[in-house]
């Protein structure tokens, strides 16, 4: 391992003018907010057909879980994530909170430049 480190350090020094080993520099750490990340991923996936121009609204896509999560439609293929259940105490509150994720553009959900048409 030491030989690999030395070889890589020489390469970085010669190619890029960096003299220190990458393992000597400070580690950059940023927290991952799991709940936000999971809900953001769910939103991203639900909006893929909209971004692709296949449908105008996420609930219009045949294979979307949006109808189950946002509208309460029964779907045997959808198993709700525990973070979805954390959106509210009742099904109506969870559905309203899930729909709200699609009405506003939040920094944690997406940084994409397009806007989603209202539901």
C-alpha positions as a printed Julia matrix, in Angstrom:
119×3 Matrix{Float64}:
   0.0    0.0     0.0
   2.85   2.33    0.83
   4.37   1.81   -2.64
   1.05   2.64   -4.28
   0.74   5.79   -2.15
   4.3    6.88   -3.03
   3.74   6.22   -6.73
   0.46   8.14   -6.74
   2.0   11.04   -4.83
   4.86  11.26   -7.37
   2.32  11.22  -10.21
   0.26  14.03   -8.64
   3.39  16.08   -7.96
   4.73  15.69  -11.5
   1.4   16.08  -13.29
  -0.46  18.6   -11.16
   2.07  20.23   -8.87
   0.51  18.72   -5.73
   3.23  17.68   -3.32
   1.25  16.22   -0.44
  -0.37  12.83   -0.36
  -4.16  12.88   -0.68
  -4.3   11.05    2.65
  -2.47  13.88    4.41
  -5.08  16.49    3.58
  -8.14  17.04    5.72
 -11.19  14.97    5.04
 -14.21  16.86    3.76
 -17.35  15.57    5.38
 -20.9   16.67    4.75
 -23.88  15.23    6.58
 -26.46  13.15    4.76
 -29.96  13.8     5.99
 -31.43  10.41    5.24
 -35.1   11.38    5.48
 -34.61  14.35    3.15
 -32.5   12.25    0.82
 -35.05   9.43    0.56
 -37.97  11.81   -0.01
 -35.9   13.73   -2.55
 -35.13  10.48   -4.36
 -38.8    9.54   -4.36
 -39.65  12.94   -5.82
 -36.89  12.66   -8.41
 -38.07   9.22   -9.53
 -41.72  10.27   -9.68
 -40.79  13.27  -11.85
 -38.61  11.35  -14.33
 -41.51  10.78  -16.78
 -42.4   14.49  -16.52
 -38.82  15.54  -17.27
 -38.71  13.11  -20.18
 -41.88  14.67  -21.61
 -43.81  11.39  -21.42
 -46.54  12.9   -19.22
 -47.44  16.35  -17.88
 -48.01  15.3   -14.28
 -46.37  12.52  -12.23
 -49.69  10.81  -11.52
 -50.37  10.41  -15.23
 -47.55   7.9   -15.71
 -48.87   4.35  -15.66
 -46.03   2.87  -13.57
 -45.73   5.73  -11.09
 -46.28   5.25   -7.36
 -47.48   8.86   -7.17
 -51.16   7.87   -7.24
 -50.66   5.57   -4.25
 -48.5    7.99   -2.24
 -50.18  11.29   -3.1
 -53.76  10.29   -3.85
 -54.29   7.16   -1.76
 -55.08   4.89   -4.71
 -54.68   1.2    -3.92
 -51.67  -0.36   -5.66
 -50.47  -3.86   -4.82
 -47.02  -3.07   -6.25
 -46.36  -0.16   -3.89
 -44.98  -0.64   -0.39
 -44.75   2.64    1.49
 -41.36   3.59    2.91
 -41.14   4.3     6.66
 -40.16   7.91    5.88
 -43.37   8.23    3.89
 -45.3    7.13    7.0
 -43.45   9.8     8.97
 -45.04  12.51    6.81
 -48.24  12.43    8.87
 -50.3   10.54   11.4
 -53.18   9.82    9.04
 -53.31   8.74    5.42
 -54.85  12.09    4.45
 -52.03  14.04    6.14
 -49.34  11.85    4.53
 -50.9   12.27    1.1
 -51.16  16.04    1.51
 -47.54  16.28    2.67
 -46.39  14.12   -0.24
 -48.3   16.26   -2.75
 -46.7   19.34   -1.18
 -43.26  17.97   -2.1
 -44.26  18.35   -5.74
 -45.76  21.84   -5.44
 -42.64  23.56   -4.21
 -39.07  23.34   -5.34
 -36.95  22.67   -2.3
 -33.17  22.76   -2.28
 -32.88  19.27   -0.82
 -35.27  17.71   -3.31
 -33.78  18.96   -6.53
 -31.72  21.71   -8.07
 -33.06  21.16  -11.56
 -33.94  24.27  -13.59
 -37.34  23.13  -14.81
 -40.62  23.72  -13.06
 -43.34  21.15  -12.56
 -46.87  22.02  -13.6
 -49.26  22.25  -10.62
 -51.16  19.1    -9.77
